[in-house]
Amino acid sequence: MTAAQRPRGVIGVGYEGHSLETFVRRLLASHVSLVVDVRLNAISRKQGFSKRALSAALAQAGIGYEHVPQLGNPGWNRPGFAGSGAEVRAALTTFGELIAGETASARIDEIAHAAAGSVVAVMCVEADDRSCHRHVILGEVHRRHVLPAAIG
């Protein structure tokens, strides 16, 4: 496969409803080469999804892993994502304001740069991007950078 034929772009993924095995299979099926973990704290009660275990499982599958806490959603803003339409919109707006700074902006640029040459998965817990702060991150990546649509 030539560089021009290699899948690339950015997708959002959540591990909700997955075992570690099915999650890794999903990433492989989507040609993901890098997982960017945007949980504020990369810990989980779900076996295999804490930072160290997840990183090791992904490495074994040939997938890179990077934890980016600068793009994490603080606990006080999380309930809004499970609320009414107005509460979700407020939580999205609040999170957008939280990542408007230089550090978060640089990390978003790094994601876009990586996605220009391979498939990058922005990961958090929630199965649906629209119920998660990664929806804002994905929107920012696409708004700032023209990326091809990723397979997935």
C-alpha positions in Angstrom: 0.0 0.0 0.0 1.4 3.4 -1.0 1.4 6.4 1.3 -1.4 7.9 -0.8 -3.5 4.7 -0.3 -3.0 4.5 3.4 -6.2 5.3 5.4 -5.9 8.5 7.4 -8.0 10.9 9.3 -9.5 11.2 12.8 -12.3 9.3 14.4 -13.9 9.3 17.8 -14.2 6.1 19.8 -15.6 5.1 23.2 -15.0 1.9 25.1 -18.5 1.8 26.7 -20.1 -1.5 25.9 -16.8 -3.1 24.8 -14.4 -5.6 26.4 -10.7 -4.8 25.8 -10.6 -7.5 23.1 -13.6 -6.1 21.1 -12.3 -2.6 21.5 -8.9 -3.5 20.1 -10.6 -5.4 17.2 -12.7 -2.4 16.4 -9.6 -0.2 16.3 -7.8 -2.6 14.0 -10.8 -2.9 11.7 -10.8 0.9 11.5 -7.0 1.0 10.6 -6.2 3.0 13.7 -2.5 3.6 14.3 -2.7 5.9 17.3 -5.2 6.2 20.2 -5.3 9.6 21.9 -6.9 9.2 25.3 -8.7 12.4 26.2 -9.9 11.3 29.7 -8.7 13.8 32.3 -7.6 10.8 34.4 -6.7 7.7 32.5 -8.2 5.3 35.0 -11.2 3.0 34.7 -13.1 0.5 36.9 -13.5 -1.5 33.7 -10.7 -4.1 33.4 -8.1 -3.3 30.8 -9.0 0.4 30.3 -6.7 2.1 32.8 -3.7 3.8 31.2 -1.0 1.1 31.7 -3.1 -1.9 30.8 -4.7 -0.2 27.8 -1.3 1.1 26.5 0.2 -2.4 26.8 -2.7 -4.0 25.0 -2.6 -1.5 22.2 1.1 -1.8 21.8 0.7 -5.6 21.5 -1.7 -4.9 18.6 0.7 -2.4 17.0 -1.3 0.7 17.9 0.2 3.7 19.6 -1.2 5.3 22.7 -1.0 8.8 24.1 -2.8 10.2 27.1 -3.6 13.9 26.7 -5.1 15.1 30.0 -5.0 18.7 28.7 -8.0 17.7 26.6 -9.8 16.1 29.5 -13.2 17.2 30.8 -13.3 18.2 34.4 -15.7 16.2 36.7 -17.9 19.3 37.4 -18.7 19.6 33.6 -19.5 15.9 33.0 -23.1 15.8 34.3 -24.2 18.2 31.6 -23.4 15.6 28.9 -26.1 13.3 30.3 -28.7 16.0 30.7 -31.4 17.7 28.6 -30.6 19.2 25.2 -30.0 22.6 26.8 -27.7 21.0 29.4 -25.7 19.2 26.7 -25.3 22.4 24.7 -24.1 24.2 27.8 -21.6 21.5 28.6 -20.3 21.5 25.0 -19.9 25.3 25.1 -18.2 25.2 28.5 -15.8 22.5 27.4 -15.1 24.5 24.2 -14.1 27.5 26.4 -11.9 25.3 28.5 -9.8 24.1 25.5 -9.4 27.6 24.0 -6.0 28.1 25.6 -2.6 27.7 24.0 -1.7 24.3 25.5 -5.0 22.5 24.5 -4.8 24.2 21.1 -1.3 22.8 20.5 -2.5 19.3 21.4 -5.4 19.6 19.0 -2.9 20.6 16.3 -0.8 17.6 17.1 -3.8 15.3 16.7 -4.5 16.8 13.3 -0.9 16.5 12.2 -0.8 12.8 13.1 -4.2 12.3 11.4 -2.8 13.7 8.2 -0.7 10.6 7.7 -2.7 7.8 9.6 -5.9 7.1 11.4 -6.0 8.6 14.8 -8.8 7.7 17.3 -9.7 10.2 19.9 -10.9 8.1 22.8 -13.0 8.5 26.0 -15.6 6.3 27.7 -18.9 7.2 26.1 -20.0 5.1 23.0 -21.6 8.1 21.3 -19.3 11.1 20.4 -22.3 13.4 20.8 -22.6 12.5 24.5 -18.9 13.2 25.2 -16.5 16.1 25.3 -14.5 14.5 22.5 -17.3 15.8 20.2 -15.9 19.3 20.7 -12.3 18.0 20.2 -13.2 16.3 16.9 -15.0 19.4 15.8 -12.0 21.6 16.6 -9.6 19.2 14.7 -11.9 19.3 11.6 -12.5 23.1 11.9 -8.8 23.9 12.0 -7.5 21.3 9.6 -8.8 19.8 6.4 -8.6 16.1 7.0 -9.7 13.2 4.8 -12.6 11.1 6.2 -11.2 8.1 8.1 -12.5 4.6 7.7 -14.5 3.6 10.7 
